[in-house]
Amino acid sequence: MSSPSLQDWVGRQQTLSETLSEVPLRQMASLMNDEARMREPLGPGPLPAGWHWLFFNPLQVQRLLGPDGHPERGDFLPPVALPRRMWAGSRLRWSRDFEAGMRVNKHSEITQVSEKTGRSGQMVFVTVRHRYADAGGEILQEEHDIVYREAATEAEAENLRQLGQQVRAGVHTFERQGQSTLAWHCDPVALFRYSAATFNGHRIHYDADYCRQVEGYPGLVVHGPLLATLLTHWVQTKIAPGRALATFEFRALKPTFDIAGFHLHCTPEGEDLQVWTTNNIGQVGVDGRIRLR
């Protein structure tokens, strides 16, 4: 009998159900310095965009975790042999807002698996479509892109070493600067707290020795969905206070680390807001577009 192909995972589905409970929401509020949402009880009202990522995260017994801290592959997600896994981007469309206490079903389907070879070596992209709904109907549609990559080449490791040297030397030039700009810094404590709130065991976010010795990074990696949530939080609290999001799409282009601060950017463009982050030396890290309701 032949071994399964990665394409055999296309069409695979799963449905999870979870109540949007208050504890992780208050944990996220504490991380975002949102003292009003830290109170108990949390109270009614829409949740900020991106906070749904606190829920439906995979739970796996300890003995079935891989060396990177993620659950071993080959169950719902395909058994990609490449060692590095990253959040490559998402496309989200809200019908209405999430609220605390909702009982939500998340139906997920793998829609595409593609293998590519580029300058950084072999890569496998997996796209998963998620549909979130409760008894009142659909809340959110999301397409999530995951990229698996080879171990860092010597050239890539050298580029990362140079980035670390540039950060320590204070080198910083914006690749692109927004009409509005906000400086931010995620230190190891903030990254640990987000990992804890999302039950994310990926070691690149809290294990500095693993980052440097195994993955070749100069420091801890700031979570892709955390960077995306910082952008939406900024838009909903400062750029367009009180407005809800209709759509949000973003791509993760370059990593951002805990070794120095970084920046959030926003520029209006027609009906949309162009939003992006720049990393510790000013390169575009997460590049996105928001449309408000």
N, C-alpha and C positions, 0 to 999 in steps of 0.2 A: 504494500500500500504506500503510495507516494505521500510525502510530507505536505501539509497544507500550504497553499500560497497565501501571501498577504491579501490578495484580491478576494480570497474567500471570506474576509471579514467585512467587505462592503455589503451593506444591507443588514448587518447585525444590529439588533435593537435591545434596549432595556428600559424599564420604567421604574422609577424610584418615587417614593412618597415621603414627605417630611413636613413637619409643622415648623413654621418660622418662629422659633422660640426666642425668648428675650435675652438669654445669656450671651450668645455670640453677637447679638445686635448691640448690647451694652459694651461688650469688649471692643467692637469696632468703633463705637462712639468714643470710647476712652482713647483709642489710638488717634482719632481725628480731632481730639480736643473738643468734642461736642458734648458739653456738660449737660445740656438740656435732655439729650437722649440717654444719658447714663442713669437717669432717675428710674426708680421702680415704683409702680408699673410704668412700662414704656409709653402706653397710651396709644390711641388710634392715630391714623394719618399715614400718608405715603412714606415708604422708605426711600432713602437716597439711591440713585442709580448705581449699580455695581455691587450693592450689598447682598444681592442674591447669591454671589459667589461664596458667601460664608457657609452656604448649605449644599447638600447633595455631594459632598466630597467623599471619595472612596474610603471605606473603613475596611481594613484588612488585618488579620492576625499578624503578629510580629514575625513569625517564622516564614511568612510568605512575602516579605518585603525584599526588594532588590538591594544591591549594594549602594545605590544612590538614595535610598530611603523611600522610593516610590513602590507601590505594589508591583509584583512581578507581572509581566505582560503575557497575553495569550488567553485572557478571559474575555472581557468585553473588548478591550483594545487589542490590536493585532500584536503578535510576538516579534516585534521589530528588534533585530539583534544589535543595532547601533546603540552606543552607550549613553549618549547625551540626549536629553529630552527638554524641550522648551515650548512655552506658549508663544505661538507665532502671530496670533491675531484673532479678532472676532468681528462679527457683524450682528448687531442687535437691533430688534424692532419691537417696541413696547406697544401693546394695546391699552394697557392701564398699569397702575402702579402696584407693586407688592406692598403688603401691610403686615405688621407683626401679628402673629397668631394664626395667619392663614395656613390651611392644610393644602399643600401644593403637590401636584404630580409633575414629575420631570420625565418626559419621554425622549429618549436619545436614540439616534440612528447614525451609524457610520455611512457617510454618503460617498466618500472618495478616499482612496489610498494611492498615492503616486510616488514613484521613485525617481530621483533626479541626481545628476552629478554636476557640481559646479566648482568654482575656484577653491571652495573650502572642503571639497570631497563629496562623498556620497551622502545623500539626504533622503529621508522618507517623510512625506507630508500626509497627515491623516486629518480629514475634515469630519466633524461630528455635528449633526444638527440636533438642537435641543428645543423642545416645546414645553413651556411651563403653563399649567392651567390649574384652576381650582373649580369648585362647584359652580362658580359663576362664569366659567369659560376661560378662554386663552388670556394670558397675561403678557407673555414674552416669547418671541422666537429668536434663537441665537444660533449662529454657525461659529464653531470654534475650530481653529486650525492649530494642530500640534505638529512640531517638526522634531524629528530624530536625526541626530548628526553623529559623525564619526568622532573619535577622540581628537583633541586638538593636535593639529600638525605642528611641527617645530616653528614654521613661519607664523602660524596663528598665535602660538604661545609667545613668540618673540614680540608680536604686535601688542599682546596683552601686557607683557612686561614693560614695553615702552609706554603704554597708556598709564600704567601705575607710576612710572617715573615722571611722566608729564604732570600727573595730578600732584605728586609730591613737590614738584618744582613750581606749582602754581600756574601752569600753562592752561589758558582757557580762552577760546574764541567761538562765538556762536556760529554754527553752520547756518542757522536760520533763526531770526529773532521775531517774536510776535509783537503785535500792537500792545498787548498786555503780557506782562511777564511776572512770574512769582518764583522766588527762590525757595527750595525745600531741601531737607536732609533727612534721610532714613538711616539711623544708626543701628547697630546690631540689636539693641533692645526692641526697636520698632519692628524690625524684620522678624525677630522671634515672636513678638506678640501677634503679628499678622499670620505667621505660620501656625501659631497655636489656635487662633480664632477660626482658621480654615482647616485645621487638622492636616496641614500639609507637611509631610515628612521629608520633602526634597532637601537634601543636605546642602545644596548650593546657597540656601538662604540663611543658614545658621551655623554651619561647620566650616570655620575659616581654614583649618588645615586641609580638609577635603577639597575646598575650592582651589587652594594654591597647589597642592601636591598631586591631585588627581585630574581636575578639570583645567588647571592652568590659569585660573582667574586671579587678578590681583587683590580681590577682596570678596566679601559676600555679595551676592547678586540680589538686587531689588526685584521683587516679584512683578511680572508683567501685569497681572490683574490689579495689583496695588497701584502701579503707575497709572493705569487706566482709571481706577477709582479716584485717585487724587485729581485727575483732570475733570472728571464729572462732578466731584465734590466742589472744586473751585468754580466751575460754571454755575452750579446750582446755588452756591452761597454768595458769590461775589460778582460774577460776570452777568448772570441773569437770575437774580435771587427769586426763589419760589417757583421757577419754571420747571416743568417736567420734560424729560427727554422723549422724543419720538423715535429717533434712530441714533446709533453710535457705531461707527466702524473704525477699526484701528489695526495697525500692523506693528509688530515689534521688530525693529531694524538693528539696533545695537544695544548691548547690555549696559546697565547702570549699576554702580557698586556703592558700598557703604563708606568708601574711603574718603569721600568728600561730598559736598552738596551737589545739587543738580537744579534744573529749572523747568517750570511749566510755562507754556506759551499759548496764546489764543489770538486769533485774528478773524474778524467777521468776513464772510465771503458770500454775498447774496443772502439767501435764506439760511445759510449754514454758518457754523463756527468751525474754522480750521483750528484744531488743537494738537499740540505735540509736546513732548518732553525733549530736553537735551541732557546728555549725560554729563559725567564729571569733568569733561574737557570741552563740552559744547557741541558734540555731535548729536544729530537727531536720533533719539532712542526709540520712542513710541510715536507714531504719526497717525493722526486720526481726524475724523470729521463728525460733528454733532449737528443734528437738526432738533429744534425744540418744538414741543407741543404748545 
